[in-house]
Amino acid sequence: MMKTVTSKISIKKRMRNVLFIAFIVFTILIGRIGYIQIIQGPELSQMAYDQQTLNRNINPKRGTIYDATGEHILAISSTVETITVNPGNIAKDDKEKVARKLSELFELDYETTLKKVSKRSSIETIAKKVEKEKTDELRIWLQENNIDTGVNIDEDTKRYYPSNTLASQIIGFCGSDNQGLDGIEAKYEAELAGKKGSIQRHTDAKGTEIGEEGEHYVSAIDGNDLILSIDYNIQSIVEKYLEEACIDNQCTDGGNVIAMNPKTGDILAMATYPNYNLNDPYSAYTEELQGIWSILEQGEKTKNLQAVWRNKAIADTYEPGSTFKTITSSAALEEGITDTDNSGEFACTGSIEVAGVRIKCWRYYRPHGSESLRQALMNSCNPVFIGLGQKLGVHTYYSYLQKFGLLERTGIDLPGEGGSIFLKEEKAGPVELATISFGQRFEITPIQLVTAVSSIANGGNLVQPRVVKQIIDSQTGEKRDIEVKVKGQSISKETSEKVLSMMESVVAEGTGKNAKVAGYRIGGKTGTSEDGVNTNKYVTSFLGVAPIEDPQVVLLVTLYNPTGEGGHQGGGVAAPVGGQIFSEILPYLEVSQGNQEELEVVEEVSVPNIIGLSIKEAEKILKEVGLEMSIEGFTEENEETLDKENTIIKKQTPTEGIKINKGNKIFIVT
């Protein structure tokens, strides 16, 4: 009996223990479920969503870049397609067949493609930027083989530059992911890029579609379009004459040209030679490099490519030489130290002594003698400008460097702008001031000089240069203007007019006379400087303003180390280039001709359209209107190898309708 009672008590005790343990386990489970639901719930829900949702990006169409007229497209995105696969949605028996077709069609390695098709992943990229004719062939094959899942063909975009090399250092280029890497493409990435869209589809862990929701499509938002200040025709003219000058004068380090509207800061043209093909930016860009490209180490290739991508007009500094005498003249006139035509005010004896250092005039062997300021600028006489610098003094002179924006970057809307190199004001002694006064022993960028002289041309306003003047919203079509920014006043309008008058005399009778263009009033200043110390290299330049009565263009031609028979003096090498450029862009801009007495020697003709014609037909037409032809890639000696009757012209510069002087050349591409 006692045994039975004890047994019953034991059973009850065990039951209580079991119930207690069960309660504890149940409480833990409830707690765990609560933790998962409340604490980890959002995170786990997102993980489940991510696992079950397959996203494929849709790339937006990058914004189009137009020239100033809006008629010429400089960069555009064309429609291409991207091929991806969902390995879990491709039947096991079809994997090898699909991999083989994809590798054949897109010229891919079969084993690599098969690995992607066989992976246990939700999505794999097979090929990007594929032309539509290729993807259409794939579509037909998939249909013929009854494969309707697992292979995706999605719309994508590819950047294309219709003019190949035109304005290459300004426009820049994009990477394989459509991201801007240089130039405008990089600087305005936020405007041009747009916003990606997506295609969403619900799948299980293997990538197999679940549910009946189908695909959810989120449209991409295209990038905004840009209107540049660059004028296609002016850019073409500038590049043509720059290339010709660099080749003819054997400029070992190339050259650059900037044409700027002094009133608005608009860069009408900015060219650097050599340039490169924007559609193929990683290839050799000269015949010399093409011959050795395959044997160059990658480091050397990169060095060469970075050199040609570099926009020297804004990134590289140089000694401006005598072109800088326009700045010294402006400061001296503004301070009332001198005037333009005080006869015999200065005397050049061939040299001048400054703090025990004798500094020579460039024509020390035959001194200029008695001069006014106008004559000194015409003669480019160093001692006169050294004397003006001494009268101004370091502090005042540096205040004008500041007013002309020469102690800071211009703020142009391009990446990689360099800054000037001057001694700090407190360290500039008499000799340093003397050399600065005639443009040596300091360095500025070409864009800084053009911007400073533009303030002389426009009446004294320091205007910030710009390359983009308008942004067009891709969604609304609304146009947003980039404002003209005036940063300050450099000199008075009266001083501006005096300096322009003297610059006109430089071209009419002085060192810049090779820049004359009959019928137009042109002002200018030539310059020659050393490229570094004891390098035996020179930089030659011409700075021009036209027309003097109402300046619309400030032009700077800079040639680096000309080694040809023409020498390295600015008046003989760079000034003629400035004249050639002005002779075409002034008529194009419909600038009225001011020198009526010279009009009889100028005969203009309208450029005919010769695109689509054979060379033989085009030569006949051009001969009738008094123009000549230059064929890209051919010289007079090897033109005879051309089949002129069957070789068709694809491109011409200048384009149809532009008025140019009789006897000029039309440059063509076949």
Buried (B, 14 or more C-beta within 10 A) or exposed (E): EEEEEEEEEEEEEEEEEEEEEEEEEEEEEEEEEEEEEEEEEEEEEEEEEEEBBBEBBBBBBBBBBBBBEEEBBBBBBEEBBBBBBBBBBBEEEBBEBBBBBBBEBBEBEEEEBBEBBBBEEBBBEBBBBBEBEBBEEBBEBBEEEEBEBBBBBBBBBBBBBEBBBBBBBBBBBBEEEBEBBBBBBBBBBEBBBBEEBBBBBBBEEEBEBEEEEEEEEBEBBBBBBBBBBBBBBBBBBBBBBBBBBBEBBEBEBBBBBBBBBBBBBBBBBBBBBBBBBBBEBEEBBEEEBEEEBEEBEEEEBEEBBEEBBBBBBBBBBBBBBBBBBBBBBBBBBBBEBBEBBEEEBBBBEBBBEBEEEEBEBBBBEEBBBEBBBBBBBBBBBBBBBBBBBBBBEBEBBBBBBEBBBBBEBBBBBBBBBBBBEBBEBEEBEBBBBBBBBBBBBBBBBBBBBBBBBBBBBBBBBBBBBBBBBBBBBBEEEEEEEBEBEEBEEBBBEEBBBBBBBBBBBBBBBBBBBBBBBBBBBBBBBBBBBBBEEEEEBBBBBBBBBBBBEEBBBBBBBBBBBBBBEBBBBBBBBBBBBBBBBBBBBBBBBEBEBBBEEBEEEBEBBEBBEBBEBBBEBBBEBBEEEEBEBBBEEBEEEEEEEBEBEEBEBEBBBBBEEBBBBEEBBBBBEB
